Amino acid sequence: METTTVETTSYYGQVGLIPLLIVLVLAVIPYWKIWSRTGHSGAWALLMLVPVVNLISLWVLAFKDWPALRGRR
């Protein structure tokens, strides 16, 4: 009697990848808009995907001068 093994790892790996990508996109878009509205490049939002660096970038955003407010002072 022979038993056959079924490769399920690749299927489940792909199914889990789609929700992960959706969550990542949903997490980056609001930060992209926030960075853009402050006058910075929206690409700073990509730092939200890097652990610990995401916290540092929020501190930079909070305490750095915003180019969008330079004309209002």
Buried (B, 14 or more C-beta within 10 A) or exposed (E): EEEEEEEEEEEEEEEEEEEEEEEEEEEBEEBBEBBBEBEBEBEBBBBBEEEEEBEEBBEEBEEEEEEEEEEEE
